[in-house]
Amino acid sequence: MESADSLLQMDLSAGSDDWSPTPHGHWLARMLAENDLVRGRDVLELGAGVANHTILIHWQGARSIVATEITEQLLETTRENFERNCGTEADIRFRVADWLSTEGRFDTVVSNPPFCQSGKQNRRYFLDSLILDAHKRLRPRGEIIFIQSSMADFGETERRMDRNGFDVEVVGTTSGPFRDYYFEDQEFLKEIEDVDGGYELRDGVYHEHLRVYRGKLREWAPHSNAHTPGQS
């Protein structure tokens, strides 16, 4: 079996409009490389970017992959990088899709949800949407695997996952200094002051903690009298 370090060596290219891997993306990649999370599973990857996670999902033995991006241009980078590293014979489909707005049911959904620069008034929008609506894309006992910053509030995420029917596992935690663009958004800096444990100050340097979560849907069925579509 290949080591995690060897799995993380890949040939990637990115254009000026592509999101190159960030510390969040690098940590999620390492956790995918070090853990057997997708073997034999049908995987939906939301926001595949430069395909660094897509490639690892394939190398780690996923049965099939659907990789999404928000535009055809961004998706073309995903496709080119994947095929350069994995060839053209893999069971993978590339789709332009807005977050969970796609079709199909999967065993696992993998993502690095936007947060600081989410483009939403609620910066947790993509995290909350994943936790609330991923069940629509998951098979029974399906899983979500994602990374988030402590600034997005670990406690809030774990409460919401539990409330929405997921058993919560922390795959791995690390930390690192703030990125420069965090300091360019004064509203963001104000918001994180209200997050318990949102960041840590070490020798005058601001650090965030990064955590990869694995959530497994519990078995559940609505009561026979529950409100369902078509009922008044």
Secondary structure in CASP SS format (residue, H / E / C, confidence):
PFRMAT SS
TARGET T0000
AUTHOR 0000-0000-0000
METHOD secondary structure of the structure
MODEL  1
M C 1.00
E C 1.00
S C 1.00
A H 1.00
D H 1.00
S H 1.00
L H 1.00
L C 1.00
Q C 1.00
M C 1.00
D C 1.00
L C 1.00
S C 1.00
A C 1.00
G C 1.00
S C 1.00
D C 1.00
D C 1.00
W C 1.00
S C 1.00
P C 1.00
T C 1.00
P H 1.00
H H 1.00
G H 1.00
H H 1.00
W H 1.00
L H 1.00
A H 1.00
R H 1.00
M H 1.00
L H 1.00
A H 1.00
E H 1.00
N C 1.00
D C 1.00
L C 1.00
V C 1.00
R C 1.00
G C 1.00
R C 1.00
D E 1.00
V E 1.00
L E 1.00
E E 1.00
L E 1.00
G C 1.00
A C 1.00
G C 1.00
V C 1.00
A C 1.00
N H 1.00
H H 1.00
T H 1.00
I H 1.00
L H 1.00
I H 1.00
H H 1.00
W H 1.00
Q C 1.00
G C 1.00
A C 1.00
R C 1.00
S E 1.00
I E 1.00
V E 1.00
A E 1.00
T E 1.00
E E 1.00
I C 1.00
T C 1.00
E H 1.00
Q H 1.00
L H 1.00
L H 1.00
E H 1.00
T H 1.00
T H 1.00
R H 1.00
E H 1.00
N H 1.00
F H 1.00
E H 1.00
R H 1.00
N H 1.00
C H 1.00
G C 1.00
T C 1.00
E C 1.00
A C 1.00
D C 1.00
I E 1.00
R E 1.00
F E 1.00
R E 1.00
V E 1.00
A C 1.00
D E 1.00
W C 1.00
L C 1.00
S E 1.00
T C 1.00
E C 1.00
G C 1.00
R C 1.00
F E 1.00
D E 1.00
T E 1.00
V E 1.00
V E 1.00
S E 1.00
N C 1.00
P C 1.00
P C 1.00
F C 1.00
C C 1.00
Q C 1.00
S C 1.00
G C 1.00
K C 1.00
Q C 1.00
N C 1.00
R C 1.00
R C 1.00
Y H 1.00
F H 1.00
L H 1.00
D H 1.00
S H 1.00
L H 1.00
I H 1.00
L H 1.00
D H 1.00
A H 1.00
H H 1.00
K H 1.00
R C 1.00
L E 1.00
R E 1.00
P E 1.00
R E 1.00
G E 1.00
E E 1.00
I E 1.00
I E 1.00
F E 1.00
I E 1.00
Q E 1.00
S E 1.00
S H 1.00
M H 1.00
A H 1.00
D C 1.00
F H 1.00
G H 1.00
E H 1.00
T H 1.00
E H 1.00
R H 1.00
R H 1.00
M H 1.00
D H 1.00
R H 1.00
N C 1.00
G C 1.00
F E 1.00
D E 1.00
V E 1.00
E E 1.00
V E 1.00
V E 1.00
G E 1.00
T E 1.00
T E 1.00
S E 1.00
G E 1.00
P E 1.00
F C 1.00
R C 1.00
D H 1.00
Y H 1.00
Y H 1.00
F H 1.00
E H 1.00
D C 1.00
Q H 1.00
E H 1.00
F H 1.00
L H 1.00
K H 1.00
E H 1.00
I H 1.00
E C 1.00
D C 1.00
V C 1.00
D C 1.00
G C 1.00
G C 1.00
Y C 1.00
E E 1.00
L E 1.00
R E 1.00
D C 1.00
G C 1.00
V E 1.00
Y E 1.00
H E 1.00
E E 1.00
H E 1.00
L E 1.00
R E 1.00
V E 1.00
Y E 1.00
R E 1.00
G E 1.00
K E 1.00
L E 1.00
R C 1.00
E C 1.00
W C 1.00
A C 1.00
P C 1.00
H C 1.00
S C 1.00
N C 1.00
A C 1.00
H C 1.00
T C 1.00
P C 1.00
G C 1.00
Q C 1.00
S C 1.00
END
